[in-house]
Amino acid sequence: MHEYARYDAVGIHELIGSGEVTAGEVEAAARQALDQVNPSVNGLTVPVFPAALDHASVGPLAGVPFLIKDHGPVAAGVPFFLGSRAIPGVVPQRDTELMARFRAAGLVTLGLTTVPELCLSFSTESVKHGPTRNPWDLSRGAGGSSGGAAALVAAGAVPVAHASDGSGSIRIPASCCGLVGLKPSRGRITPGPDAGEAMLGMAYEFALTRTVRDTAHLLDAVHGPGIGDRYTAPPPRRDYVSELGTDPGRLRVAVTTKAWSGVAVDDQVAAATLQVARVLEDLGHLVSESSPVVDWDSVMRSQVAEGIAITSKLLLAPRQPDPAKLEAVSRRFVELTREFSALDLLAGLDAQNLLTRSVSAYLTEYDLLVTPTLGQLPATHGTLDYHDPAHTVATWLESLIAYGPFTTLFNASGHPAISLPLGHSAEGLPIGVQFVAPYGREDVLIQIASQLEQAMPWKERTPPVFAGS
């Protein structure tokens, strides 16, 4: 098992292809790894599936163990709960388009990962499941909302897991757990009617990995529009795997460690980001301190509108959940949703449009914007208390932004962004650094991520809780 845990997805696929191991042996090792680490990190919503979900026997990642996120209807026949006591396990009748692509890639789906209730937190600590714990320090959270996925990938149970990002929910768990977390451009990966499009184009789906090459291979396997998608990103210039190791040239790089909301940023987090800026300069890139001008009121209006879109799915459901079983902040969102007007929603969409145009204009002057991913080190459990009855929607969003002030903007604007595990705190905690590229330019992110993976390698860093150790 300790050998299994140190391979990434591409490495496992190559081992199977060479005949060194069988897909069955890999699946058995993954099940053993999940059994070992999950009691410590608490990243699964239900026990490991008795049998893996159907998948192709051939494909670019055939035989690679995989997990899906409990964020709504994903896979036919697999109940979802959205991390809530009020949702007793709704069984979808069909796969999402993305799930169909995961199956076609040959991924071996073994379980369902934890989320905060309704995925409305940067900490995965639901009343239903309790806290998901960070394998680097079990007293701290794994981030959210893809916290279960992040904890289990970081702990070596699987090399890759499904994740989604409505305000930072791929990048923030990646930062907390020392992983690679790509939020694609709006329209790069089909969101389906129940996910990104329903969230006003501000929610995205992809995955968490431990290596850049796994991110590139999976992106090649699943990107592209679906039938009737509202948003469609421009097609890539070539396959993303070809960008690995490709010289990005001399990029114009803007760097900032100042939060647009004005909140303070942890000194170690800021220092890690500035260290990356110095490495970029040493690599020949043109680096300057700069930041887009951001209308923060527009960011907050767009986030309220997205939260309303999420909660509206509950109120439009044929059988509505029992409010008494919802956590406190969910109830506040339900109350606000009932009061929200069409004019309020249009104001949120106008704010989103303003942010999209503002960031797009800024990124005509730069090839990359570099920021911290989180404003703080991974939080201790209870720091973000979603069940605190004192919270209003406004105070809850303020508490989230104080913790993670750098990611939300790019959900509204639609630009691709990736968190890379390039820093480590004095306490031994991962620190993620975020890279943002112009719209549709995931190729630039893969190139720079690959370059930094060589210059500042993280592969040999593993957490105290790690499969086989």
C-alpha positions as CSV (number, residue, x, y, z in Angstrom):
1,M,0.0,0.0,0.0
2,H,2.9,2.4,0.7
3,E,4.0,1.9,-2.9
4,Y,0.5,2.5,-4.3
5,A,0.1,5.7,-2.4
6,R,3.2,7.3,-3.9
7,Y,2.1,6.9,-7.5
8,D,0.0,9.6,-9.2
9,A,-2.9,8.7,-11.5
10,V,-0.7,8.7,-14.7
11,G,1.9,6.4,-12.9
12,I,-0.8,4.0,-11.8
13,H,-2.3,3.9,-15.3
14,E,1.2,3.2,-16.8
15,L,1.8,0.4,-14.3
16,I,-1.5,-1.3,-15.3
17,G,-0.7,-0.8,-19.0
18,S,2.7,-2.4,-18.6
19,G,1.3,-5.4,-16.9
20,E,3.3,-4.8,-13.6
21,V,0.0,-4.7,-11.7
22,T,-3.6,-5.5,-12.5
23,A,-6.5,-3.1,-12.2
24,G,-8.0,-5.4,-9.6
25,E,-4.8,-5.2,-7.5
26,V,-4.9,-1.4,-7.7
27,E,-8.5,-1.3,-6.7
28,A,-7.8,-3.6,-3.7
29,A,-4.9,-1.3,-2.6
30,A,-7.1,1.7,-2.9
31,R,-9.8,0.1,-0.8
32,Q,-7.2,-0.8,1.8
33,A,-5.8,2.8,1.8
34,L,-9.3,4.3,2.2
35,D,-10.0,1.9,5.1
36,Q,-6.7,3.0,6.7
37,V,-6.9,6.8,6.4
38,N,-10.6,7.6,6.4
39,P,-11.1,7.0,10.2
40,S,-8.5,9.8,10.8
41,V,-9.6,12.3,8.2
42,N,-13.3,11.6,7.9
43,G,-13.6,12.3,4.2
44,L,-16.3,9.8,3.1
45,T,-20.1,10.4,3.5
46,V,-20.9,6.7,3.3
47,P,-18.8,3.5,3.4
48,V,-16.7,2.7,0.4
49,F,-19.0,1.4,-2.4
50,P,-19.2,-2.5,-2.3
51,A,-18.5,-2.5,-6.0
52,A,-16.9,0.2,-8.1
53,L,-19.2,2.1,-10.5
54,D,-19.3,1.0,-14.1
55,H,-16.4,2.4,-16.1
56,A,-14.6,1.9,-19.4
57,S,-11.8,-0.8,-19.3
58,V,-9.7,1.3,-21.6
59,G,-9.2,5.1,-21.5
60,P,-6.6,7.6,-20.7
61,L,-6.9,6.9,-16.9
62,A,-8.3,3.4,-17.0
63,G,-7.9,1.6,-13.7
64,V,-7.2,4.7,-11.6
65,P,-9.1,4.9,-8.3
66,F,-11.4,7.9,-8.0
67,L,-14.0,9.5,-5.7
68,I,-17.0,11.7,-6.5
69,K,-18.2,14.7,-4.5
70,D,-21.5,14.8,-2.6
71,H,-22.6,18.2,-4.1
72,G,-25.7,17.1,-5.9
73,P,-26.8,14.6,-8.5
74,V,-23.7,13.2,-10.1
75,A,-23.9,9.5,-10.8
76,A,-26.9,7.4,-11.7
77,G,-28.0,5.3,-8.7
78,V,-25.7,7.0,-6.2
79,P,-27.7,8.9,-3.5
80,F,-26.6,12.5,-2.7
81,F,-27.1,14.4,0.6
82,L,-25.4,17.7,0.1
83,G,-23.9,17.3,3.6
84,S,-27.3,17.8,5.1
85,R,-29.5,16.0,7.6
86,A,-32.5,17.5,5.7
87,I,-31.7,15.6,2.5
88,P,-32.2,11.9,3.1
89,G,-30.3,10.6,0.0
90,V,-31.9,11.5,-3.3
91,V,-31.1,9.0,-6.1
92,P,-30.4,10.5,-9.5
93,Q,-31.7,8.5,-12.5
94,R,-28.9,9.5,-14.8
95,D,-25.3,10.6,-14.9
96,T,-24.2,14.2,-15.4
97,E,-22.3,14.7,-18.6
98,L,-19.1,15.1,-16.6
99,M,-19.7,11.8,-14.8
100,A,-20.2,10.1,-18.1
101,R,-16.8,11.5,-19.2
102,F,-15.2,10.3,-15.9
103,R,-16.5,6.8,-16.7
104,A,-15.3,6.9,-20.3
105,A,-11.8,7.9,-19.1
106,G,-11.7,4.6,-17.2
107,L,-11.8,6.1,-13.7
108,V,-12.7,3.6,-11.0
109,T,-15.2,5.4,-8.7
110,L,-15.2,3.9,-5.2
111,G,-16.9,6.4,-2.9
112,L,-18.6,9.8,-2.2
113,T,-16.7,12.6,-0.4
114,T,-17.9,14.9,2.4
115,V,-19.0,18.5,1.9
116,P,-20.3,21.3,4.3
117,E,-24.1,21.6,4.1
118,L,-25.2,22.9,0.7
119,C,-21.4,23.4,-0.1
120,L,-21.7,26.9,1.4
121,S,-18.5,27.0,3.5
122,F,-14.8,27.0,3.1
123,S,-14.6,24.4,5.9
124,T,-16.0,20.9,5.6
125,E,-17.7,20.6,9.0
126,S,-21.3,19.5,8.7
127,V,-23.5,18.6,11.6
128,K,-24.4,15.4,9.7
129,H,-20.8,14.2,9.3
130,G,-18.7,16.2,11.8
131,P,-15.4,17.8,10.8
132,T,-13.3,16.5,7.9
133,R,-9.7,16.6,9.2
134,N,-6.6,17.8,7.5
135,P,-4.0,15.0,7.1
136,W,-1.2,17.5,7.8
137,D,-2.7,18.4,11.2
138,L,-5.9,16.7,12.4
139,S,-6.8,19.6,14.6
140,R,-7.3,21.7,11.4
141,G,-9.8,21.6,8.6
142,A,-9.2,20.4,5.0
143,G,-10.9,23.4,3.5
144,G,-14.2,23.5,1.7
145,S,-16.4,22.7,0.1
146,S,-14.4,19.9,-1.6
147,G,-12.8,19.0,1.8
148,G,-13.4,15.3,1.8
149,A,-11.9,15.0,-1.7
150,A,-8.8,17.0,-0.7
151,A,-8.2,15.1,2.6
152,L,-8.3,11.7,0.9
153,V,-6.2,12.7,-2.1
154,A,-3.6,14.3,0.2
155,A,-3.6,11.2,2.5
156,G,-2.8,9.0,-0.5
157,A,-6.0,7.1,-0.5
158,V,-6.7,8.0,-4.2
159,P,-4.5,10.0,-6.6
160,V,-7.4,12.1,-8.0
161,A,-10.9,13.0,-6.9
162,H,-13.9,15.0,-8.3
163,A,-14.3,18.5,-6.9
164,S,-16.3,21.7,-7.6
165,D,-15.7,25.4,-7.0
166,G,-18.4,28.0,-6.4
167,S,-16.2,30.5,-4.6
168,G,-12.9,28.7,-4.2
169,S,-14.0,25.2,-3.3
170,I,-11.3,23.5,-5.4
171,R,-8.5,25.9,-4.8
172,I,-9.0,26.4,-1.0
173,P,-8.9,22.7,-0.1
174,A,-5.9,22.3,-2.5
175,S,-4.2,25.1,-0.5
176,C,-5.1,23.5,2.9
177,C,-4.0,20.0,1.9
178,G,-1.0,20.6,-0.3
179,L,-2.6,19.7,-3.7
180,V,-3.0,20.9,-7.2
181,G,-6.4,22.5,-7.7
182,L,-7.5,23.9,-11.0
183,K,-10.7,25.9,-11.5
184,P,-11.2,25.9,-15.2
185,S,-12.5,28.8,-17.3
186,R,-16.2,29.3,-17.5
187,G,-17.5,27.0,-20.2
188,R,-14.3,24.8,-20.4
189,I,-16.0,21.8,-18.8
190,T,-19.7,21.3,-19.2
191,P,-21.5,22.2,-16.0
192,G,-24.8,20.5,-16.8
193,P,-28.2,22.1,-15.9
194,D,-28.0,21.2,-12.2
195,A,-24.6,22.6,-11.5
196,G,-22.7,25.6,-12.9
197,E,-25.4,27.0,-15.2
198,A,-27.9,26.9,-12.3
199,M,-25.4,28.8,-10.2
200,L,-25.4,31.7,-12.7
201,G,-22.2,30.6,-14.3
202,M,-20.1,31.0,-11.1
203,A,-19.8,27.3,-10.2
204,Y,-17.3,25.0,-11.8
205,E,-16.4,21.3,-11.7
206,F,-13.1,19.5,-12.1
207,A,-10.8,17.6,-9.7
208,L,-8.0,17.7,-7.1
209,T,-4.7,16.0,-7.8
210,R,-1.2,15.7,-6.4
211,T,0.7,16.4,-9.7
212,V,0.4,18.8,-12.6
213,R,0.5,16.0,-15.1
214,D,-2.5,14.4,-13.6
215,T,-4.4,17.7,-13.9
216,A,-3.4,18.0,-17.6
217,H,-4.3,14.4,-18.5
218,L,-7.7,14.6,-16.8
219,L,-8.4,18.0,-18.4
220,D,-7.7,16.5,-21.8
221,A,-10.1,13.6,-20.9
222,V,-13.1,15.6,-19.8
223,H,-13.0,19.2,-21.2
224,G,-15.5,20.4,-23.8
225,P,-19.0,21.7,-24.0
226,G,-22.2,19.8,-23.6
227,I,-25.3,20.0,-25.7
228,G,-27.1,23.3,-25.1
229,D,-24.5,24.7,-22.7
230,R,-25.0,28.4,-22.1
231,Y,-21.3,29.1,-21.8
232,T,-18.6,27.7,-24.1
233,A,-14.9,28.4,-23.7
234,P,-12.7,28.7,-26.8
235,P,-11.1,25.4,-27.8
236,P,-7.6,24.8,-26.5
237,R,-4.7,25.4,-28.9
238,R,-3.6,21.8,-28.5
239,D,-4.0,19.0,-26.0
240,Y,-3.0,20.0,-22.4
241,V,-0.6,17.2,-21.9
242,S,1.5,18.8,-24.6
243,E,1.9,21.9,-22.4
244,L,3.8,19.9,-19.8
245,G,7.4,20.9,-19.8
246,T,6.7,23.5,-22.6
247,D,8.7,26.8,-22.1
248,P,6.0,29.4,-21.5
249,G,8.4,32.2,-22.7
250,R,8.9,35.4,-20.8
251,L,5.6,36.0,-19.1
252,R,4.3,39.3,-17.8
253,V,3.5,38.5,-14.2
254,A,1.6,40.6,-11.7
255,V,1.9,39.8,-8.0
256,T,-0.2,41.0,-5.1
257,T,-0.6,39.8,-1.5
258,K,-3.1,42.5,-0.6
259,A,-6.7,41.4,-0.3
260,W,-9.2,43.4,-2.3
261,S,-11.6,43.2,0.7
262,G,-9.0,44.9,2.9
263,V,-8.7,42.0,5.4
264,A,-5.3,41.2,6.8
265,V,-3.2,38.4,5.2
266,D,-1.1,36.1,7.3
267,D,2.6,37.0,7.2
268,Q,3.7,33.4,6.3
269,V,1.1,33.2,3.5
270,A,2.3,36.5,2.0
271,A,5.9,35.6,2.4
272,A,5.3,32.3,0.5
273,T,3.7,34.1,-2.4
274,L,6.5,36.6,-2.6
275,Q,9.1,33.8,-2.6
276,V,7.3,32.3,-5.6
277,A,7.5,35.7,-7.3
278,R,11.3,35.7,-6.8
279,V,11.5,32.2,-8.3
280,L,9.5,33.4,-11.3
281,E,11.9,36.3,-11.7
282,D,14.9,33.9,-11.6
283,L,13.2,31.8,-14.3
284,G,13.2,34.8,-16.6
285,H,9.7,36.2,-16.2
286,L,8.9,39.9,-16.0
287,V,7.5,40.3,-12.5
288,S,5.9,43.4,-11.0
289,E,3.8,44.2,-8.0
290,S,0.3,45.0,-9.4
291,S,-3.3,44.3,-8.8
292,P,-6.6,44.8,-10.6
293,V,-8.9,47.4,-9.2
294,V,-11.8,45.5,-7.8
295,D,-15.3,46.8,-6.8
296,W,-15.7,44.7,-3.7
297,D,-19.4,45.5,-3.3
298,S,-19.9,43.9,-6.7
299,V,-18.0,40.8,-5.5
300,M,-20.3,40.5,-2.5
301,R,-23.5,41.1,-4.6
302,S,-22.5,38.4,-7.0
303,Q,-21.8,36.0,-4.2
304,V,-25.2,36.6,-2.6
305,A,-26.9,36.0,-5.9
306,E,-25.0,32.7,-6.3
307,G,-26.0,31.6,-2.8
308,I,-29.6,32.4,-3.6
309,A,-29.3,30.3,-6.8
310,I,-28.0,27.4,-4.7
311,T,-30.7,27.6,-2.1
312,S,-33.5,28.1,-4.7
313,K,-32.9,24.5,-5.7
314,L,-34.2,23.5,-2.3
315,L,-37.3,25.6,-2.7
316,L,-38.0,24.4,-6.2
317,A,-37.6,20.7,-5.3
318,P,-40.8,18.6,-5.4
319,R,-40.3,17.7,-1.7
320,Q,-38.8,20.5,0.3
321,P,-36.4,19.7,3.2
322,D,-37.5,20.1,6.8
323,P,-36.1,23.6,7.9
324,A,-35.6,22.2,11.5
325,K,-33.0,19.8,10.1
326,L,-31.0,22.5,8.2
327,E,-28.1,24.2,9.8
328,A,-28.4,27.8,10.9
329,V,-26.8,29.6,8.0
330,S,-28.8,27.4,5.5
331,R,-31.9,28.6,7.2
332,R,-30.8,32.2,6.8
333,F,-30.2,31.6,3.1
334,V,-33.6,30.0,2.7
335,E,-35.2,33.1,4.4
336,L,-33.3,35.5,2.2
337,T,-34.2,33.5,-0.9
338,R,-37.9,33.7,-0.2
339,E,-37.5,37.5,0.1
340,F,-35.2,38.0,-2.9
341,S,-36.6,39.9,-5.9
342,A,-36.0,39.7,-9.6
343,L,-34.3,43.1,-9.3
344,D,-32.0,41.8,-6.6
345,L,-31.0,38.9,-8.9
346,L,-30.4,41.2,-11.8
347,A,-28.2,43.4,-9.6
348,G,-26.1,40.3,-8.8
349,L,-25.8,39.5,-12.5
350,D,-24.9,43.1,-13.3
351,A,-22.2,42.9,-10.7
352,Q,-20.9,39.6,-12.2
353,N,-20.7,41.3,-15.6
354,L,-18.8,44.3,-14.2
355,L,-16.2,42.0,-12.6
356,T,-15.8,39.9,-15.7
357,R,-15.1,42.9,-17.8
358,S,-12.8,44.5,-15.3
359,V,-10.6,41.4,-14.7
360,S,-10.6,40.7,-18.5
361,A,-9.3,44.2,-19.2
362,Y,-6.6,43.9,-16.6
363,L,-5.4,40.6,-18.0
364,T,-4.8,42.1,-21.4
365,E,-1.7,43.8,-19.7
366,Y,-0.5,40.6,-17.9
367,D,-0.2,36.9,-18.8
368,L,-0.5,35.9,-15.1
369,L,-1.8,37.3,-11.8
370,V,-0.2,35.6,-8.8
371,T,-1.9,35.9,-5.3
372,P,-2.1,33.8,-2.2
373,T,-4.9,31.2,-2.4
374,L,-6.0,31.6,1.2
375,G,-5.5,34.6,3.4
376,Q,-4.7,32.4,6.4
377,L,-3.2,29.1,7.3
378,P,-5.6,26.2,7.4
379,A,-8.2,27.0,10.1
380,T,-8.7,25.0,13.3
381,H,-12.1,23.2,13.6
382,G,-14.9,25.5,14.6
383,T,-13.3,28.7,13.2
384,L,-16.0,28.8,10.5
385,D,-19.1,27.8,12.4
386,Y,-21.9,27.3,9.8
387,H,-24.4,26.3,12.5
388,D,-23.9,29.5,14.6
389,P,-27.5,31.0,14.9
390,A,-26.0,34.5,15.3
391,H,-24.9,34.6,11.7
392,T,-26.8,36.4,9.0
393,V,-26.1,35.8,5.3
394,A,-24.0,39.0,5.3
395,T,-21.9,38.1,8.4
396,W,-21.4,34.6,7.1
397,L,-20.1,35.8,3.8
398,E,-17.8,38.3,5.6
399,S,-16.3,35.5,7.7
400,L,-15.7,33.4,4.6
401,I,-14.0,36.3,2.8
402,A,-11.8,37.1,5.8
403,Y,-10.5,33.5,5.6
404,G,-10.3,33.2,1.8
405,P,-10.3,36.7,0.1
406,F,-8.5,35.8,-3.1
407,T,-10.5,33.1,-4.9
408,T,-14.1,34.4,-5.2
409,L,-13.4,37.1,-7.7
410,F,-12.5,34.6,-10.4
411,N,-15.7,32.6,-9.9
412,A,-17.6,35.7,-10.8
413,S,-15.2,36.7,-13.7
414,G,-14.9,33.2,-15.2
415,H,-11.1,33.2,-15.5
416,P,-9.1,30.0,-15.0
417,A,-7.1,29.8,-11.8
418,I,-5.0,27.2,-10.2
419,S,-3.6,26.7,-6.7
420,L,-0.2,25.1,-6.4
421,P,1.4,23.7,-3.1
422,L,4.5,25.9,-3.2
423,G,4.8,27.0,0.4
424,H,5.0,25.5,3.9
425,S,4.5,27.2,7.2
426,A,6.8,27.0,10.2
427,E,4.1,24.7,11.7
428,G,4.5,22.3,8.8
429,L,1.2,23.3,7.1
430,P,0.8,23.6,3.3
431,I,0.5,27.1,1.8
432,G,-1.1,27.4,-1.7
433,V,-0.3,30.1,-4.2
434,Q,-2.9,31.0,-6.8
435,F,-2.2,31.7,-10.5
436,V,-4.8,33.4,-12.7
437,A,-4.7,33.5,-16.5
438,P,-6.7,35.3,-19.2
439,Y,-10.0,33.7,-20.2
440,G,-9.6,30.3,-21.9
441,R,-5.8,30.1,-21.2
442,E,-5.5,27.0,-19.1
443,D,-2.5,26.2,-21.4
444,V,-0.6,29.0,-19.7
445,L,-1.5,27.7,-16.3
446,I,-0.4,24.2,-17.1
447,Q,2.9,25.5,-18.5
448,I,3.8,27.7,-15.5
449,A,2.6,25.0,-13.1
450,S,4.8,22.4,-14.8
451,Q,7.8,24.8,-14.7
452,L,7.3,25.5,-11.0
453,E,6.8,21.8,-10.2
454,Q,10.3,21.4,-11.4
455,A,11.8,24.5,-9.8
456,M,10.0,24.1,-6.4
457,P,9.1,20.4,-6.2
458,W,6.6,19.2,-3.7
459,K,6.2,15.5,-4.7
460,E,8.2,14.1,-1.8
461,R,6.3,16.1,0.9
462,T,3.7,13.9,2.4
463,P,1.5,14.5,5.5
464,P,1.7,12.6,8.8
465,V,-1.5,10.8,7.9
466,F,-0.6,9.0,4.7
467,A,-1.6,5.6,3.3
468,G,0.9,2.9,4.1
469,S,2.9,4.9,6.5
